Amino acid sequence: MSDVEIPAEENGVADGNARLKAKLLYWSGWRLCAISEHLGISNKTLFSWKSRYKWDKSMTIERVEGALDVRLMMLIGKENKEAKDYKEVDLLMRQLERAARVRKYLNGGNEADLNPKVANRNSMVKRKPVRNAISDEQAEKLIEQFTAGQFDYQRAWHDAASRCRIRNILKSRQIGATMHFSREAFIDAIQTGRNQIFLSASKAQSHVFREYIIKFAAGAGVELSGSPIILPNGASLYFLSSNSRTAQSYHGNLYFDEYFWVQNFPELRKVASGMSMHKKWRQTYFSTPSSLHHPAHAFWSGALYNQRRPQSEQIAFDVSHGALAAGAVCADKQWRNIVTVEDAIAGGNDLFDIEQLQAEYSPEEYANLLMCQFVDDTASVFPMALVMRAMVDSWDVWPDFQPLAIRPFGDREVWIGYDPSSTGDSAAMVIVAPPGKTGGKFRLLEREQFRGMDFEIQANMIRNACLRYNVTHIAIDSTGMGQGVLQLVRNFFPAVEAIHYSVESKIGLVLKGVDVFNKGRIEFDAGWVDLAQSFMAIRKGMTDSGRQMTFKADRSAAVSHADLAWATLHALHHEPLDATLDGRRAAFIEIS
């Protein structure tokens, strides 16, 4: 150490301050010769301090602490401090605290030493996010939206639920019944924790309830998932088809949609009512009318109630519109209500143009679809009993068809049938999967109805279907207004078949359709009530001359309610009438 020049005050405070200043300047990037000149300390002394105190091996935290120390001492020693000085002192003290945490971390600590919030988070009990959670504020908002969004007749439906356990509603099409009851059930599940059961002709139809509920909840910021939808309060929302094998072992409030269009109604009603047998559950049946001969008509009219009782105990039921327009509790304890389209308009529903509807539909169609009158299908070429045999739960029985996929049917071939209206105002397109083998079944995969679209838009709809499916055949009625769409479709599908209506061609179309239905060779989703109604509308008639039999569908001046049926018959016509007879001559099919 004798060769190192050490100032006389090395062991004193002055020497310590000089060494600290020199060290900080060195850490700041100064060279020793510059420090020597600046502080007046010899190079030998500086070199000795650098080696003895290992300035080059010091850690970053040590250098930061040194800088903080110098600056902090200077500010503390300042006599007349300003506001900014106090702020800087506070900042430097907080930085010293952080430096202390870093030192603790470097000496074998953990992440919590660097960030105390980590320790706080780790000390809390970890919980998984609550699925389908609904806050009190969100529940209040949903209830408010439900109440505010009701028409008068929907409010009457809701009020009746508190007075009667069973509601039975005959309704017009498109008056918002499915949407209303999906919301009502969801609100009840939130408020009471009771299960809700939605029963429809098919799974696809029952999931319409689910989509309404999810959309309604999203309006209040609630995200729902699952099927069934299970709420945190224990309520479960089930979406079932009318397959009685699956509609069992559940309990809750029952909502039975379009019950006039399901098969085996008596058996299914027993199963459905069993799910809501306890007095705390309520049952709601609602539907558009179908045929007078449907088994559900006895349930609606009260005939079923009287069938199980002796003559002396039977009661006359008045199920006329006049008696039930305002709703009434009948002798069988059911609250019945009839809501026609005109009732809906009077009840505040401004979504209809009544004059336009009367122009679009024939009197018979208007009465059935919109005025809640049942059809006597004894004169129909396709009576309801025949049509219902083709109605299936497509989600269950068609595993190879995925309606939401980009290519719903893969590369398997399909046929397209198109039918215009008599004036071009309404048209229909049906996508049909032909049988995979001789005598196999046709499957109706999609149906579309066009209203108020010009020919180009309708042709583009057909083009879009060709992009989604492997279309090998298209048949279009070229009579009258159909020529416009036919010419446009021919541009991208040259092989399109033009069907020109005549007495003979219409008979051929209907004979083929009756043959397919009679042999059980056709299927479509049970939720397609409009398609079933369309086939039931086709009846025998006479030509204007009265000399020949033909088939009619009560076309009004504006539209044909049977457009979906005719579109289907166009597609089916691509298969010869005797296709299943293996070359044998087809027998005459009598249309009774």
C-alpha positions in Angstrom: 0.0 0.0 0.0 3.1 2.3 0.3 3.2 2.9 -3.4 -0.4 4.3 -3.4 -0.8 8.0 -2.7 -3.5 8.4 -0.1 -4.7 11.9 1.0 -4.2 12.7 4.6 -7.9 12.7 5.1 -8.5 9.2 3.7 -10.0 7.8 6.8 -12.1 10.9 7.4 -15.4 12.1 6.1 -13.8 14.3 3.4 -12.0 11.2 2.0 -15.2 9.2 2.0 -17.1 12.0 0.1 -14.3 12.2 -2.4 -14.2 8.5 -3.0 -18.0 8.5 -3.4 -17.9 11.3 -5.9 -15.1 9.6 -7.8 -17.0 6.3 -7.8 -20.2 7.9 -9.1 -18.4 9.7 -11.8 -16.7 6.5 -12.9 -20.0 4.7 -13.0 -21.3 7.5 -15.1 -18.7 6.8 -17.7 -15.9 9.2 -16.8 -12.3 8.1 -17.4 -9.9 8.1 -14.4 -7.8 10.9 -15.9 -10.8 13.1 -16.3 -11.9 12.4 -12.7 -8.4 13.1 -11.4 -8.4 16.5 -13.1 -12.0 17.3 -12.0 -11.6 16.3 -8.3 -7.9 17.0 -7.9 -7.1 13.4 -6.9 -4.1 11.6 -8.3 -4.5 8.8 -10.8 -2.8 6.3 -8.5 -5.3 7.0 -5.7 -8.2 6.6 -8.1 -6.8 3.4 -9.5 -6.3 2.1 -6.0 -9.9 2.8 -5.1 -11.2 1.3 -8.3 -9.3 -2.0 -7.6 -9.8 -2.1 -3.8 -13.6 -1.5 -3.9 -14.2 -3.4 -7.2 -16.0 -0.6 -9.0 -16.2 -2.6 -12.2 -17.8 -5.6 -10.5 -20.6 -3.7 -8.8 -24.2 -4.5 -9.7 -26.6 -2.2 -11.4 -28.7 -1.9 -8.2 -25.6 -0.7 -6.2 -24.9 2.0 -8.8 -28.5 3.2 -8.7 -28.6 3.2 -4.9 -25.4 5.3 -4.9 -26.9 7.9 -7.3 -30.1 8.0 -5.2 -28.1 8.5 -2.1 -26.2 11.5 -3.3 -29.1 13.2 -4.8 -31.3 12.6 -1.8 -28.6 13.9 0.7 -28.2 17.0 -1.4 -31.9 17.7 -1.3 -32.3 17.0 2.4 -29.4 19.3 3.2 -30.9 22.1 1.2 -32.2 24.9 3.5 -34.8 26.7 1.5 -36.7 23.8 -0.2 -39.3 24.4 -2.9 -42.4 22.4 -3.7 -40.6 20.6 -6.4 -37.8 19.6 -4.0 -40.3 17.8 -1.7 -41.8 16.0 -4.7 -38.4 14.8 -5.7 -37.5 13.7 -2.2 -40.8 11.7 -2.2 -40.0 10.2 -5.5 -36.4 9.3 -4.5 -37.6 7.6 -1.3 -40.0 5.5 -3.3 -37.2 4.5 -5.6 -35.1 3.5 -2.6 -38.0 1.2 -1.5 -38.1 -0.4 -4.9 -34.3 -0.8 -4.8 -34.6 -2.5 -1.4 -37.2 -5.0 -2.9 -34.9 -5.7 -5.8 -32.1 -6.5 -3.3 -34.4 -8.8 -1.4 -35.3 -10.6 -4.6 -31.6 -11.0 -5.6 -30.9 -12.5 -2.2 -33.1 -15.5 -2.8 -36.6 -13.8 -2.7 -39.5 -14.3 -5.1 -41.7 -12.4 -7.4 -43.8 -11.1 -4.5 -40.8 -9.1 -3.3 -40.8 -7.1 -6.6 -44.6 -6.6 -6.7 -46.6 -6.7 -3.4 -49.8 -7.0 -5.5 -48.7 -10.6 -6.4 -48.8 -11.6 -2.8 -52.2 -10.0 -2.4 -53.5 -11.9 -5.4 -52.0 -15.2 -4.1 -53.6 -14.7 -0.7 -57.1 -14.5 -2.2 -59.2 -17.6 -2.8 -59.2 -18.3 -6.5 -62.6 -18.8 -8.1 -63.5 -19.8 -11.5 -65.7 -17.3 -13.5 -69.4 -18.0 -12.9 -70.9 -19.3 -16.1 -74.0 -17.5 -17.3 -73.7 -15.0 -14.5 -76.4 -12.3 -14.2 -75.9 -9.3 -11.9 -78.8 -7.6 -10.1 -78.5 -4.6 -12.4 -78.6 -6.8 -15.5 -81.6 -8.7 -14.1 -83.5 -5.4 -13.5 -82.6 -4.2 -17.0 -83.9 -7.5 -18.6 -87.2 -7.3 -16.6 -87.6 -3.7 -17.7 -87.0 -4.6 -21.4 -89.4 -7.5 -21.2 -92.2 -5.4 -19.7 -91.6 -2.5 -22.1 -91.5 -4.6 -25.2 -94.9 -6.3 -24.8 -97.9 -5.7 -27.0 -101.3 -5.7 -25.4 -102.1 -9.3 -26.3 -98.7 -10.5 -25.1 -99.3 -8.7 -21.8 -102.6 -10.6 -21.5 -100.7 -13.9 -22.0 -98.3 -13.0 -19.3 -101.0 -11.9 -16.9 -102.9 -15.1 -17.4 -99.9 -17.1 -16.2 -100.5 -15.9 -12.6 -104.2 -17.0 -12.7 -104.2 -20.3 -14.6 -101.7 -23.2 -14.6 -102.5 -24.1 -18.3 -102.6 -21.6 -21.1 -103.8 -22.7 -24.6 -103.4 -20.2 -27.4 -104.4 -20.3 -31.0 -102.6 -17.7 -32.9 -101.9 -16.0 -36.3 -98.5 -16.5 -37.9 -95.7 -14.0 -37.2 -97.2 -12.2 -34.2 -94.2 -12.8 -31.9 -95.4 -15.7 -29.7 -92.1 -17.6 -29.8 -90.1 -14.6 -28.9 -92.4 -13.5 -26.2 -92.5 -16.9 -24.4 -88.8 -17.3 -24.7 -88.3 -14.0 -22.9 -91.1 -14.8 -20.3 -89.5 -18.1 -19.5 -86.0 -16.6 -19.1 -87.3 -13.9 -16.8 -89.1 -16.5 -14.7 -85.9 -18.6 -14.5 -84.0 -15.6 -13.2 -86.6 -14.6 -10.7 -87.6 -18.0 -9.3 -84.9 -20.4 -10.3 -87.5 -22.7 -11.9 -86.6 -24.9 -14.8 -88.0 -24.1 -18.3 -88.8 -26.7 -20.9 -89.2 -25.7 -24.6 -90.8 -28.4 -26.7 -91.2 -28.2 -30.5 -91.7 -30.4 -33.5 -87.9 -30.6 -34.1 -84.7 -29.7 -32.4 -84.0 -27.1 -35.0 -87.3 -25.4 -34.2 -86.8 -25.7 -30.4 -83.4 -24.0 -30.7 -85.2 -20.9 -32.1 -86.2 -20.4 -28.4 -82.5 -20.6 -27.5 -81.4 -18.0 -30.0 -84.1 -15.6 -28.9 -83.0 -16.0 -25.3 -79.3 -15.5 -26.1 -80.0 -12.4 -28.1 -82.4 -11.0 -25.4 -79.8 -11.6 -22.7 -77.0 -10.0 -24.8 -79.0 -6.8 -24.9 -78.3 -6.4 -21.2 -74.6 -7.5 -21.4 -75.3 -11.1 -20.3 -73.4 -13.8 -22.3 -75.2 -17.2 -22.2 -73.9 -20.5 -23.4 -74.7 -24.2 -23.2 -77.6 -26.4 -24.1 -79.3 -26.7 -21.7 -78.6 -23.2 -20.4 -77.9 -23.5 -16.7 -78.1 -20.3 -14.6 -76.2 -19.7 -11.4 -79.4 -20.0 -9.3 -79.9 -23.5 -10.5 -82.5 -23.0 -13.2 -82.1 -25.0 -16.3 -83.5 -24.2 -19.7 -84.1 -27.3 -21.9 -84.7 -27.3 -25.6 -86.3 -30.5 -26.8 -87.9 -32.0 -29.9 -91.2 -33.8 -29.9 -89.5 -37.2 -30.0 -91.1 -38.7 -26.9 -88.0 -40.7 -26.1 -86.0 -37.6 -25.4 -88.9 -35.5 -23.9 -88.8 -37.4 -20.6 -87.1 -37.2 -17.1 -87.4 -33.4 -17.1 -89.5 -31.1 -14.9 -90.3 -27.4 -15.1 -92.5 -24.9 -16.8 -93.5 -26.3 -20.2 -93.8 -24.3 -23.5 -95.2 -26.5 -26.3 -94.7 -24.7 -29.7 -96.8 -25.4 -32.8 -98.5 -28.4 -31.2 -101.0 -28.6 -34.0 -98.2 -29.8 -36.3 -96.6 -32.6 -34.3 -97.1 -36.3 -34.8 -98.6 -38.6 -32.1 -99.9 -35.7 -30.2 -102.0 -37.7 -27.6 -99.0 -39.7 -26.6 -96.7 -36.7 -26.6 -99.1 -34.6 -24.6 -99.1 -37.2 -21.8 -95.4 -37.1 -21.7 -95.2 -33.3 -21.8 -97.9 -32.7 -19.2 -96.1 -35.2 -16.9 -93.1 -33.0 -16.9 -95.2 -30.2 -15.4 -97.6 -32.1 -13.2 -96.7 -30.4 -9.9 -98.9 -27.4 -9.1 -95.9 -25.0 -9.1 -95.3 -25.6 -12.8 -97.3 -24.1 -15.6 -98.0 -25.3 -19.1 -98.3 -23.2 -22.2 -99.5 -24.6 -25.5 -99.5 -22.3 -28.5 -99.8 -22.9 -32.2 -101.1 -21.8 -35.6 -104.1 -23.9 -36.7 -103.7 -26.9 -39.0 -106.4 -29.4 -39.9 -109.8 -30.1 -38.2 -108.7 -33.8 -38.3 -105.5 -33.3 -36.4 -105.6 -35.1 -33.0 -104.7 -31.9 -31.2 -108.0 -30.3 -32.3 -109.9 -32.4 -29.7 -107.6 -31.0 -27.0 -108.2 -27.5 -28.1 -112.0 -27.7 -28.6 -112.7 -29.5 -25.3 -113.8 -32.7 -27.1 -111.0 -34.6 -25.3 -112.3 -33.4 -21.9 -115.8 -34.7 -22.7 -114.6 -38.0 -24.2 -113.4 -39.1 -20.8 -116.7 -38.3 -19.0 -120.3 -39.7 -19.1 -122.9 -37.9 -21.1 -124.4 -36.3 -18.0 -121.1 -34.6 -17.0 -120.1 -33.4 -20.5 -119.9 -29.6 -21.0 -120.3 -27.5 -24.0 -117.2 -25.6 -24.9 -117.4 -22.3 -26.8 -114.1 -21.9 -28.6 -115.2 -19.3 -31.1 -113.2 -16.2 -31.7 -115.9 -14.1 -30.0 -115.7 -16.1 -26.8 -111.9 -16.3 -26.7 -110.6 -13.1 -28.2 -110.0 -11.6 -24.8 -109.1 -14.9 -23.2 -111.3 -17.0 -21.0 -111.0 -19.8 -18.4 -112.9 -22.8 -19.6 -114.5 -25.7 -17.8 -111.3 -27.8 -18.0 -109.3 -25.1 -16.1 -107.5 -24.0 -19.2 -107.1 -20.4 -20.2 -107.8 -20.2 -23.9 -107.2 -17.3 -26.2 -107.4 -16.7 -29.9 -105.3 -13.9 -31.4 -105.8 -13.2 -35.1 -103.6 -10.9 -37.1 -106.3 -8.3 -36.8 -106.3 -8.7 -33.0 -102.6 -8.3 -33.0 -102.8 -5.0 -34.9 -105.5 -3.8 -32.5 -103.2 -4.9 -29.7 -100.4 -2.5 -30.8 -98.5 -4.6 -33.3 -97.7 -2.2 -36.2 -95.6 -4.7 -38.2 -98.4 -5.7 -40.6 -100.1 -4.0 -43.6 -103.5 -5.6 -43.4 -104.6 -4.4 -46.9 -101.4 -5.8 -48.4 -102.0 -9.2 -46.7 -105.6 -9.3 -47.9 -104.3 -8.7 -51.4 -101.5 -11.3 -51.2 -103.6 -14.2 -49.9 -106.8 -15.7 -51.1 -109.7 -15.6 -48.7 -109.2 -19.2 -47.7 -105.4 -18.7 -47.1 -106.0 -15.5 -45.2 -108.6 -17.3 -42.9 -106.2 -20.2 -42.2 -102.9 -18.5 -41.8 -103.9 -15.2 -40.2 -107.4 -15.5 -38.9 -106.9 -18.8 -36.9 -109.4 -20.9 -38.8 -108.8 -24.6 -39.2 -108.6 -26.3 -42.6 -110.8 -29.2 -43.7 -108.2 -31.1 -45.7 -110.5 -33.9 -46.9 -110.4 -32.3 -50.4 -106.6 -31.9 -50.4 -104.4 -33.9 -52.7 -101.9 -34.0 -49.9 -103.9 -34.3 -46.7 -102.3 -33.6 -43.4 -102.1 -37.3 -42.3 -100.0 -38.0 -45.5 -97.8 -34.9 -45.2 -97.0 -35.5 -41.5 -95.5 -38.9 -42.3 -92.7 -37.0 -44.0 -91.9 -34.7 -41.1 -88.8 -35.7 -39.1 -86.4 -34.3 -36.6 -83.6 -33.5 -39.1 -81.0 -32.9 -36.5 -81.4 -36.4 -35.2 -81.9 -38.4 -38.4 -79.6 -36.6 -40.9 -76.1 -36.9 -39.4 -74.5 -36.0 -42.8 -76.3 -32.7 -43.1 -74.7 -29.7 -41.3 -76.9 -26.6 -42.1 -74.5 -24.1 -40.5 -71.4 -25.4 -42.4 -69.9 -23.7 -45.4 -70.7 -26.8 -47.4 -73.8 -28.2 -45.6 -74.0 -31.3 -47.6 -70.4 -31.7 -48.6 -69.9 -32.8 -52.3 -73.1 -34.9 -52.5 -75.4 -33.9 -55.2 -78.6 -31.9 -54.7 -81.4 -30.6 -57.0 -83.1 -27.2 -56.9 -86.8 -26.5 -57.6 -88.0 -23.0 -58.2 -91.5 -21.7 -58.5 -92.5 -18.1 -59.2 -95.8 -16.5 -58.3 -98.5 -15.8 -60.9 -97.4 -12.1 -60.9 -93.8 -12.3 -59.8 -94.4 -10.9 -56.4 -93.6 -14.1 -54.5 -91.5 -17.1 -55.3 -90.0 -20.2 -53.7 -86.8 -22.2 -53.9 -86.3 -25.7 -52.5 -83.0 -27.6 -52.2 -83.6 -31.4 -52.4 -81.1 -34.2 -51.8 -82.0 -37.0 -54.2 -82.0 -40.7 -53.1 -78.6 -42.4 -52.9 -80.1 -45.5 -54.3 -83.1 -46.6 -56.3 -86.2 -46.3 -54.2 -84.5 -44.3 -51.5 -85.7 -41.2 -49.8 -85.7 -37.6 -51.0 -84.6 -35.1 -48.3 -85.6 -31.4 -48.4 -82.6 -29.6 -47.0 -83.5 -25.9 -47.4 -86.4 -23.8 -48.5 -86.5 -20.1 -49.3 -89.3 -17.7 -50.1 -88.8 -14.5 -52.0 -91.0 -11.5 -51.7 -90.6 -8.2 -53.5 -87.3 -9.2 -55.2 -86.5 -8.6 -58.8 -85.4 -11.4 -61.1 -81.7 -10.7 -60.8 -81.7 -10.9 -57.0 -83.7 -14.2 -57.2 -81.3 -15.6 -59.8 -78.4 -14.6 -57.5 -80.0 -16.5 -54.6 -80.0 -19.6 -56.8 -76.4 -18.9 -57.8 -75.4 -18.7 -54.1 -77.0 -22.0 -53.5 -74.9 -23.5 -56.3 -71.8 -22.2 -54.5 -72.8 -23.9 -51.3 -74.0 -27.2 -52.8 -73.0 -29.6 -55.5 -76.1 -28.8 -57.7 -76.6 -31.2 -60.6 -80.1 -30.2 -61.6 -82.3 -27.1 -61.5 -86.0 -27.0 -62.5 -87.9 -23.7 -63.0 -91.5 -23.0 -63.9 -91.1 -21.0 -67.1 -94.7 -20.1 -67.4 -95.2 -16.4 -67.5 -93.0 -14.5 -65.0 -90.7 -17.5 -64.5 -89.0 -16.7 -67.9 -87.1 -13.8 -66.3 -85.3 -16.0 -63.7 -84.9 -18.9 -66.2 -82.9 -16.7 -68.6 -80.6 -15.4 -65.9 -80.0 -18.8 -64.4 -79.2 -20.3 -67.8 -76.2 -18.0 -68.0 -74.4 -19.8 -65.1 -76.3 -23.2 -65.3 -77.0 -24.0 -69.0 -78.6 -27.3 -68.2 -81.5 -25.7 -66.2 -84.8 -27.4 -67.0 -87.8 -25.3 -68.0 -91.2 -26.6 -66.9 -94.0 -25.1 -68.8 -97.4 -25.5 -67.1 -100.2 -27.3 -68.8 -103.0 -29.6 -67.7 -100.8 -32.6 -68.5 -97.6 -31.3 -66.9 -99.4 -30.3 -63.6 -101.0 -33.8 -63.4 -97.6 -35.3 -63.9 -96.0 -33.2 -61.2 -98.8 -34.0 -58.7 -98.8 -37.7 -59.5 -95.1 -37.9 -58.9 -95.5 -36.1 -55.6 -98.3 -38.3 -54.4 -96.3 -41.4 -55.3 -93.3 -40.2 -53.3 -95.4 -39.3 -50.3 -97.5 -42.5 -50.4 -94.3 -44.6 -50.5 -92.7 -42.7 -47.6 -89.9 -41.6 -49.8 -89.6 -38.0 -48.7 -88.5 -36.2 -45.5 -88.3 -32.7 -44.3 -87.8 -31.0 -40.9 -90.9 -31.2 -38.7 -90.5 -27.5 -37.9 -91.3 -26.5 -41.5 -95.0 -25.8 -40.9 -95.1 -23.5 -43.9 -94.1 -26.3 -46.2 -96.7 -28.7 -44.8 -99.4 -26.0 -45.2 -98.2 -25.4 -48.8 -98.8 -29.1 -49.7 -102.2 -29.2 -48.0 -103.3 -26.2 -50.1 -103.1 -28.2 -53.4 -106.5 -29.6 -54.4 -108.3 -31.1 -57.3 -110.3 -28.8 -59.6 -111.5 -28.3 -63.1 -110.1 -26.2 -65.9 -112.0 -23.1 -66.8 -113.6 -24.9 -69.7 -114.9 -27.5 -67.2 -113.7 -30.3 -69.5 -110.6 -31.5 -67.7 -109.4 -32.2 -64.2 -106.5 -30.2 -63.0 -104.9 -29.2 -59.7 -105.2 -25.8 -58.0 -103.8 -24.1 -55.0 -106.3 -21.3 -54.6 -103.9 -18.8 -56.0 -105.0 -15.2 -55.4 -104.1 -12.4 -57.8 -100.9 -11.8 -56.0 -99.4 -15.0 -54.6 -99.6 -18.7 -54.3 -99.5 -20.1 -50.8 -98.5 -23.4 -52.4 -95.3 -22.0 -53.9 -93.1 -24.1 -51.7 -95.0 -27.3 -52.6 -94.8 -26.6 -56.4 -91.0 -25.8 -56.1 -90.6 -29.2 -54.4 -92.6 -31.0 -57.1 -90.5 -29.4 -59.8 -87.4 -30.9 -58.2 -89.0 -34.3 -57.6 -90.1 -34.4 -61.3 -86.5 -35.0 -62.3 -86.9 -38.6 -61.2 -89.2 -40.5 -63.6 -92.5 -41.6 -62.2 -91.7 -45.3 -62.6 -88.1 -45.0 -61.3 -88.8 -47.4 -58.4 -90.4 -50.1 -60.6 -87.2 -51.5 -62.1 -88.5 -51.1 -65.7 -92.0 -52.3 -65.0 -94.9 -50.1 -66.1 -96.1 -47.7 -63.4 -99.6 -48.4 -62.1 -102.1 -45.6 -62.2 -102.2 -43.6 -59.0 -105.7 -42.4 -58.1 -105.9 -39.0 -56.4 -108.7 -39.4 -53.9 
